Amino acid sequence: MTFKKYIILALMLSIMADTAMAKPAYYQVRSAASTTNQASSNRPLTSADYQKYACHREIRLAEMRYRIPIQLLESIAMMESRRYYAPAKRSIAWPWTVMAEGKGRYFDTKEQAIAEVRGLQKRGVRNIDVGCMQVNLMHHASAFKNLDDAFNPRTNVDYAARFLTDLKTRYRAWSTAVGNYHSATPERHYAYRNKVLAQWREARLGYTPAQRVDAQRELVRLRNDMMQQRQQSRLRIMSF
Protein backbone atom coordinates (compact mmCIF):
# COMPACT_ATOMS: atom_id res chain seq x y z
CA MET A 1 0.00 0.00 0.00
CA THR A 2 1.40 3.40 -0.95
CA PHE A 3 1.59 6.10 1.71
CA LYS A 4 -1.07 8.12 -0.16
CA LYS A 5 -3.48 5.19 -0.09
CA TYR A 6 -2.61 4.61 3.56
CA ILE A 7 -3.61 8.20 4.38
CA ILE A 8 -6.90 7.84 2.50
CA LEU A 9 -7.68 4.57 4.28
CA ALA A 10 -6.82 5.99 7.69
CA LEU A 11 -9.04 9.02 7.12
CA MET A 12 -11.90 6.79 5.96
CA LEU A 13 -11.57 4.68 9.08
CA SER A 14 -11.48 7.83 11.21
CA ILE A 15 -14.73 9.03 9.69
CA MET A 16 -16.29 5.61 10.23
CA ALA A 17 -15.31 5.71 13.89
CA ASP A 18 -16.73 9.20 14.32
CA THR A 19 -20.10 8.13 12.95
CA ALA A 20 -20.09 4.89 14.95
CA MET A 21 -20.45 2.87 11.77
CA ALA A 22 -17.22 0.84 11.91
CA LYS A 23 -17.73 -2.53 13.56
CA PRO A 24 -14.50 -4.55 13.70
CA ALA A 25 -15.07 -7.98 15.19
CA TYR A 26 -13.33 -7.19 18.44
CA TYR A 27 -15.72 -4.31 19.16
CA GLN A 28 -18.43 -6.91 19.57
CA VAL A 29 -16.66 -8.82 22.36
CA ARG A 30 -18.65 -8.25 25.54
CA SER A 31 -17.13 -7.92 28.99
CA ALA A 32 -19.03 -9.96 31.57
CA ALA A 33 -18.54 -7.20 34.12
CA SER A 34 -19.98 -4.47 31.92
CA THR A 35 -23.05 -5.92 30.24
CA THR A 36 -25.46 -4.68 32.89
CA ASN A 37 -28.18 -2.09 32.34
CA GLN A 38 -28.46 -2.91 28.66
CA ALA A 39 -32.12 -1.97 28.60
CA SER A 40 -30.95 1.61 28.05
CA SER A 41 -28.98 0.57 24.95
CA ASN A 42 -32.07 1.00 22.74
CA ARG A 43 -32.00 4.79 22.96
CA PRO A 44 -30.56 6.82 20.04
CA LEU A 45 -26.89 7.77 20.24
CA THR A 46 -26.22 11.36 21.26
CA SER A 47 -23.29 13.72 20.66
CA ALA A 48 -22.04 12.79 24.13
CA ASP A 49 -22.00 9.15 23.03
CA TYR A 50 -19.89 9.99 20.00
CA GLN A 51 -17.34 11.71 22.24
CA LYS A 52 -16.64 8.29 23.76
CA TYR A 53 -15.10 7.30 20.40
CA ALA A 54 -12.35 9.90 20.76
CA CYS A 55 -9.72 7.22 21.49
CA HIS A 56 -10.37 5.46 18.20
CA ARG A 57 -10.43 8.67 16.18
CA GLU A 58 -7.08 9.78 17.59
CA ILE A 59 -5.59 6.30 17.20
CA ARG A 60 -6.46 6.22 13.49
CA LEU A 61 -4.72 9.55 12.98
CA ALA A 62 -1.69 8.57 15.09
CA GLU A 63 -1.24 5.32 13.15
CA MET A 64 -1.19 7.36 9.97
CA ARG A 65 1.08 10.07 11.41
CA TYR A 66 3.72 7.67 12.76
CA ARG A 67 3.26 4.93 10.12
CA ILE A 68 2.27 2.30 12.65
CA PRO A 69 0.74 -0.85 11.13
CA ILE A 70 -2.96 -0.22 10.76
CA GLN A 71 -4.95 -1.16 13.88
CA LEU A 72 -1.86 -2.30 15.81
CA LEU A 73 -1.99 0.72 18.13
CA GLU A 74 -5.73 0.27 18.39
CA SER A 75 -5.27 -3.37 19.40
CA ILE A 76 -3.02 -2.19 22.22
CA ALA A 77 -5.69 0.31 23.30
CA MET A 78 -8.33 -2.41 23.33
CA MET A 79 -6.07 -4.48 25.58
CA GLU A 80 -5.49 -1.51 27.87
CA SER A 81 -8.82 0.29 28.26
CA ARG A 82 -11.56 -1.78 26.61
CA ARG A 83 -15.03 -1.29 28.02
CA TYR A 84 -18.41 -2.51 26.81
CA TYR A 85 -20.45 0.55 25.88
CA ALA A 86 -24.13 -0.38 25.99
CA PRO A 87 -25.57 2.51 23.91
CA ALA A 88 -23.35 1.49 20.99
CA LYS A 89 -23.70 -2.25 21.72
CA ARG A 90 -19.96 -2.82 21.40
CA SER A 91 -16.67 -2.59 23.27
CA ILE A 92 -14.48 0.46 22.74
CA ALA A 93 -11.27 1.91 24.16
CA TRP A 94 -12.46 4.12 27.00
CA PRO A 95 -10.87 7.58 27.31
CA TRP A 96 -11.48 8.01 31.06
CA THR A 97 -10.02 4.78 32.38
CA VAL A 98 -7.90 4.65 35.53
CA MET A 99 -5.94 1.61 36.67
CA ALA A 100 -4.38 1.57 40.14
CA GLU A 101 -3.91 -0.89 42.99
CA GLY A 102 -4.75 -3.73 40.63
CA LYS A 103 -8.23 -2.37 39.88
CA GLY A 104 -9.61 -0.81 36.71
CA ARG A 105 -11.99 2.13 37.03
CA TYR A 106 -14.16 3.53 34.23
CA PHE A 107 -15.65 7.01 34.51
CA ASP A 108 -18.31 8.82 32.52
CA THR A 109 -16.40 12.11 32.30
CA LYS A 110 -12.86 13.44 32.29
CA GLU A 111 -13.56 15.41 35.45
CA GLN A 112 -14.51 12.28 37.36
CA ALA A 113 -11.36 10.50 36.19
CA ILE A 114 -9.16 13.43 37.20
CA ALA A 115 -10.81 13.59 40.64
CA GLU A 116 -10.13 9.86 41.12
CA VAL A 117 -6.45 10.21 40.25
CA ARG A 118 -6.06 13.19 42.59
CA GLY A 119 -7.65 11.16 45.36
CA LEU A 120 -5.28 8.27 44.73
CA GLN A 121 -2.27 10.56 44.69
CA LYS A 122 -3.42 12.19 47.92
CA ARG A 123 -3.35 8.72 49.50
CA GLY A 124 0.21 8.23 48.26
CA VAL A 125 -0.57 5.99 45.30
CA ARG A 126 1.90 6.66 42.47
CA ASN A 127 1.63 3.66 40.14
CA ILE A 128 -1.38 4.82 38.10
CA ASP A 129 -2.28 4.14 34.45
CA VAL A 130 -4.52 6.64 32.71
CA GLY A 131 -6.50 7.27 29.54
CA CYS A 132 -7.02 5.54 26.22
CA MET A 133 -3.56 4.00 26.16
CA GLN A 134 -3.10 3.58 29.94
CA VAL A 135 0.09 5.61 30.17
CA ASN A 136 1.71 5.12 33.57
CA LEU A 137 2.11 8.39 35.49
CA MET A 138 4.99 7.08 37.60
CA HIS A 139 7.16 5.62 34.81
CA HIS A 140 6.27 8.42 32.36
CA ALA A 141 6.26 11.32 34.80
CA SER A 142 7.14 13.93 32.14
CA ALA A 143 4.65 12.69 29.53
CA PHE A 144 1.93 15.26 30.28
CA LYS A 145 1.76 18.81 31.57
CA ASN A 146 -1.10 18.00 33.93
CA LEU A 147 -3.95 15.54 34.48
CA ASP A 148 -6.21 17.37 32.05
CA ASP A 149 -3.56 16.78 29.41
CA ALA A 150 -3.17 13.13 30.46
CA PHE A 151 -6.87 12.44 29.94
CA ASN A 152 -7.06 14.30 26.65
CA PRO A 153 -7.40 11.48 24.07
CA ARG A 154 -5.25 13.35 21.56
CA THR A 155 -2.25 13.91 23.84
CA ASN A 156 -2.62 10.52 25.52
CA VAL A 157 -2.68 8.63 22.22
CA ASP A 158 0.05 10.77 20.66
CA TYR A 159 2.44 10.12 23.54
CA ALA A 160 1.73 6.37 23.40
CA ALA A 161 2.25 6.32 19.63
CA ARG A 162 5.60 8.10 19.94
CA PHE A 163 6.64 5.77 22.75
CA LEU A 164 5.73 2.71 20.65
CA THR A 165 7.61 3.98 17.58
CA ASP A 166 10.66 4.78 19.74
CA LEU A 167 10.57 1.18 20.99
CA LYS A 168 10.31 -0.01 17.39
CA THR A 169 13.39 2.03 16.46
CA ARG A 170 15.30 0.71 19.45
CA TYR A 171 14.42 -2.97 19.02
CA ARG A 172 13.91 -2.97 15.23
CA ALA A 173 10.72 -5.03 15.45
CA TRP A 174 7.09 -4.08 16.02
CA SER A 175 6.45 -7.33 17.89
CA THR A 176 9.20 -6.56 20.41
CA ALA A 177 8.01 -2.97 20.68
CA VAL A 178 4.50 -4.17 21.53
CA GLY A 179 5.80 -6.42 24.31
CA ASN A 180 8.02 -3.70 25.76
CA TYR A 181 5.13 -1.22 25.66
CA HIS A 182 3.80 -3.23 28.58
CA SER A 183 6.91 -4.61 30.27
CA ALA A 184 10.54 -5.57 29.69
CA THR A 185 10.12 -8.52 32.08
CA PRO A 186 10.17 -11.59 29.78
CA GLU A 187 7.13 -13.43 31.13
CA ARG A 188 4.99 -10.29 31.06
CA HIS A 189 6.46 -9.11 27.77
CA TYR A 190 5.68 -12.28 25.79
CA ALA A 191 2.23 -12.86 27.30
CA TYR A 192 1.16 -9.30 26.54
CA ARG A 193 2.66 -9.31 23.05
CA ASN A 194 0.87 -12.53 22.14
CA LYS A 195 -2.47 -11.21 23.38
CA VAL A 196 -2.10 -7.97 21.41
CA LEU A 197 -1.13 -9.80 18.21
CA ALA A 198 -4.11 -12.12 18.66
CA GLN A 199 -6.30 -9.04 19.12
CA TRP A 200 -4.77 -7.54 16.00
CA ARG A 201 -5.48 -10.69 13.98
CA GLU A 202 -9.09 -10.63 15.18
CA ALA A 203 -9.43 -6.98 14.20
CA ARG A 204 -8.59 -7.91 10.61
CA LEU A 205 -11.90 -9.75 10.33
CA GLY A 206 -13.60 -6.38 10.00
CA TYR A 207 -11.54 -5.39 6.94
CA THR A 208 -12.55 -5.36 3.32
CA PRO A 209 -10.74 -8.01 1.20
CA ALA A 210 -8.16 -5.46 0.00
CA GLN A 211 -7.56 -4.16 3.53
CA ARG A 212 -7.24 -7.74 4.78
CA VAL A 213 -4.47 -8.45 2.27
CA ASP A 214 -2.49 -5.44 3.49
CA ALA A 215 -3.07 -6.42 7.11
CA GLN A 216 -1.96 -9.98 6.36
CA ARG A 217 1.29 -8.64 4.94
CA GLU A 218 1.83 -6.64 8.12
CA LEU A 219 1.13 -9.74 10.21
CA VAL A 220 3.65 -11.79 8.22
CA ARG A 221 6.23 -9.05 8.76
CA LEU A 222 5.49 -9.03 12.50
CA ARG A 223 5.89 -12.81 12.66
CA ASN A 224 9.19 -12.59 10.76
CA ASP A 225 10.36 -9.97 13.25
CA MET A 226 9.48 -12.32 16.10
CA MET A 227 11.38 -15.20 14.51
CA GLN A 228 14.38 -12.98 13.89
CA GLN A 229 14.37 -11.82 17.51
CA ARG A 230 14.23 -15.43 18.75
CA GLN A 231 17.10 -16.44 16.47
CA GLN A 232 19.20 -13.54 17.71
CA SER A 233 18.46 -14.54 21.30
CA ARG A 234 19.58 -18.13 20.59
CA LEU A 235 22.80 -16.88 18.99
CA ARG A 236 23.55 -14.67 21.98
CA ILE A 237 23.01 -17.62 24.33
CA MET A 238 25.25 -19.87 22.22
CA SER A 239 28.00 -17.25 22.17
CA PHE A 240 28.46 -17.42 25.93
Residue pairs with C-beta under 8 A, 6 or more apart in sequence:
1 9
1 214
3 67
6 64
6 67
6 70
7 64
9 70
9 211
10 60
10 61
10 63
10 64
10 70
11 60
11 64
13 22
13 60
13 70
14 57
14 60
14 61
16 22
17 53
17 56
17 57
17 60
18 50
18 53
18 57
19 50
20 45
20 49
20 50
20 53
20 88
22 56
22 206
23 90
23 206
24 71
24 202
24 203
24 205
24 206
25 202
25 203
25 205
25 206
26 75
26 78
26 91
26 199
26 202
26 203
26 206
27 90
27 91
27 92
27 206
28 90
28 91
29 82
29 91
30 84
30 91
31 82
31 83
31 84
31 91
34 83
34 84
34 86
34 106
35 84
35 86
37 86
38 86
40 86
40 87
41 86
41 87
41 88
41 89
43 87
45 87
45 88
49 85
49 87
49 88
52 85
52 88
52 92
52 94
52 95
53 92
54 95
54 132
54 153
54 154
55 77
55 81
55 92
55 93
55 94
55 95
55 132
55 133
55 153
55 157
56 74
56 77
56 92
56 93
57 153
58 132
58 153
58 154
58 156
58 157
58 158
59 73
59 74
59 77
59 93
59 132
59 157
59 161
60 74
62 68
62 73
62 157
62 158
62 160
62 161
63 69
63 70
63 71
63 72
63 73
63 74
63 161
65 158
65 161
66 161
66 162
66 164
66 165
67 165
68 161
68 164
68 165
68 174
69 174
69 200
69 215
69 218
69 221
69 222
70 211
70 214
70 215
70 218
71 200
71 203
71 204
71 215
72 174
72 178
72 196
72 200
72 218
73 133
73 157
73 160
73 161
73 164
74 93
74 203
75 196
75 197
75 199
75 200
75 203
76 133
76 160
76 164
76 178
76 181
76 196
77 93
77 132
77 133
77 157
77 160
78 91
78 93
78 199
78 203
79 192
79 195
79 196
79 199
80 93
80 97
80 129
80 132
80 133
80 134
81 93
81 94
81 95
81 97
81 131
81 132
81 133
81 134
82 91
82 92
82 93
82 94
83 91
83 92
83 93
83 94
83 97
83 106
84 90
84 91
85 91
85 92
85 94
93 132
94 106
94 132
95 110
95 131
95 132
95 151
95 153
95 156
96 106
96 107
96 108
96 109
96 110
96 112
96 113
96 131
96 151
97 104
97 105
97 106
97 107
97 113
97 129
97 130
97 131
97 132
97 134
98 104
98 105
98 107
98 113
98 116
98 117
98 120
98 128
98 129
98 130
99 105
99 128
99 129
99 130
99 134
100 117
100 120
100 125
100 127
100 128
100 129
101 120
101 125
105 113
105 116
107 113
107 116
110 148
110 151
110 152
113 130
113 151
114 147
114 148
114 151
117 128
117 130
117 137
117 147
117 150
118 147
120 128
121 128
126 137
126 138
127 136
127 138
128 136
128 137
128 138
129 135
129 136
129 137
130 137
130 147
130 150
130 151
130 156
131 150
131 151
131 152
131 153
131 156
131 157
132 153
132 156
132 157
132 160
133 156
133 157
133 159
133 160
135 143
135 144
135 150
135 156
135 159
135 160
135 163
137 143
137 144
137 150
140 159
140 163
143 150
143 159
144 150
144 155
144 156
144 159
149 155
150 156
160 181
163 181
164 177
164 178
164 181
165 177
167 176
167 177
167 180
167 181
168 174
168 177
170 177
171 177
171 180
171 229
172 225
173 222
173 225
173 226
173 228
173 229
174 221
174 222
174 225
175 193
175 197
175 222
175 223
175 225
175 226
175 229
176 193
176 225
176 226
176 229
178 192
178 193
178 196
178 197
179 189
179 190
179 192
179 193
180 189
181 192
182 188
182 189
182 192
182 193
183 189
183 192
197 219
197 222
200 219
201 219
203 215
204 211
204 212
204 215
204 216
204 219
207 215
